[in-house]
Amino acid sequence: MAGLNGKLNGGLSGGKAQLKLGLLNSGSLVKAQLIPWEAGVPQIEFMFNPAELTFDHTVEMKESKAARTDQKGQPKTSFSHKNNDKVTISKIVFDCYESGDNVLEKYIEPFRAAVDFIGYYKKSSPLDLKGLPTPLKGAIPFDKIPNPLDKIPSPLGEKGQDKRTPTYRFVWGDQVYLRRCMVEKLTYKLTMFLPDGTPVRAVIDSLTLKEADELNPDEALKAVVNRVKDTMQARLTGKANLKF
């Protein structure tokens, strides 16, 4: 019986592996994603999957100068607290040379949104300042231009959400690496341009994700409901992304 169970389990495991290999061979490549908890925040999908993930788990210790060990006379160490876990992804490549698309607009903007206050990246994007001005018909008089220092309400309407950066769930296939995290560091560079100056290739040298506090059940449910509402609105405007 044990031998039979072993064969069955081995067959099931082998079948699962063969299924995954079959999906890969069929071209159904699963992309790593950062799925936002808040509505109105763009979802991040990698163009090419990471080559490696670096995990950082640290614990803070306190040394007591007054208390020392008997044998070596070293300061005694006591546990202080565990730091939030971190995941660092390096050398993330985005290439739009074949299509000629602006790599900033297509891929980098969602990453920039991750390090801005929620809802603010749309108002601060340098992509809104493209090119040099040409003679405009019906241009707004100078004295009628809104003061950029005036407070603009968050499009999300959630109290306090415009005072912090978004939170995400970092997943790759069926593996959840961080249930809730924030982007702590983003470093990228543009490495290729078309003759007209359009950036078509970018490399994120370092993306550091830092673990955030878990949502309580009520907050988690509200976040999911908000994302569903946001997705339904996107479907009506033809910009839906139904991945959760």
Stockholm file with secondary structure:
# STOCKHOLM 1.0

chainA/1-244         MAGLNGKLNGGLSGGKAQLKLGLLNSGSLVKAQLIPWEAGVPQIEFMFNPAELTFDHTVEMKESKAARTDQKGQPKTSFSHKNNDKVTISKIVFDCYESGDNVLEKYIEPFRAAVDFIGYYKKSSPLDLKGLPTPLKGAIPFDKIPNPLDKIPSPLGEKGQDKRTPTYRFVWGDQVYLRRCMVEKLTYKLTMFLPDGTPVRAVIDSLTLKEADELNPDEALKAVVNRVKDTMQARLTGKANLKF
#=GR chainA/1-244 SS CHHHHHHHHHHHHHHHHHHHHHHHHTTCCCCEEEEESSTTCCCEECSSCCSCEEEECCEEEEEEEEEECTTTCCEEEEEEEECCCEEEEEEEEEECTTTTCCHIIIIIHHHHHTTSCTTTHHHHCGGGGCSCCCCCTTCCCGGGSCCTTSCCCCTTCCTTGGGSCCCEEEEETTEEEEEEEEEEEEEEEEEEECTTSCEEEEEEEEEEEEECCCCCHHHHHHHHHHHHHHHHHHHHTTCCCCCC
#=GC SS_cons         CHHHHHHHHHHHHHHHHHHHHHHHHTTCCCCEEEEESSTTCCCEECSSCCSCEEEECCEEEEEEEEEECTTTCCEEEEEEEECCCEEEEEEEEEECTTTTCCHIIIIIHHHHHTTSCTTTHHHHCGGGGCSCCCCCTTCCCGGGSCCTTSCCCCTTCCTTGGGSCCCEEEEETTEEEEEEEEEEEEEEEEEEECTTSCEEEEEEEEEEEEECCCCCHHHHHHHHHHHHHHHHHHHHTTCCCCCC
//
